[in-house]
Amino acid sequence: MISVEIAQNELDLRGLVCPMPVLRVKKALKPLAPHEELTVVTDDPHAPADIRTFAEQSGHEVVSQEEIAPGVVRHRLRHRA
């Protein structure tokens, strides 16, 4: 599946591999207001660790990361204050 924005503040990044999920998350978080949330779906096995590291290094909060199907993870991030 190709990256498709599925709704406001939601991204489906299945089919993208490192470093694209993190780059798309970074771009999507930029315009958000403080404390606004972004939901992202990925299937790259490295994405959970990569997204968590990016969030921690840039001051954003990882609200949750859950496997919603085999190999598919839903990430919820909160924009830094």
Secondary structure, DSSP 8 states (H G I E B T S, - for coil): ---EEEETTEEE-TT--TTHHHHHHHHHHTTS-TT-EEEEEE--TTHHHHHHHHHHHHT-EEEEEEEEETTEEEEEEE---
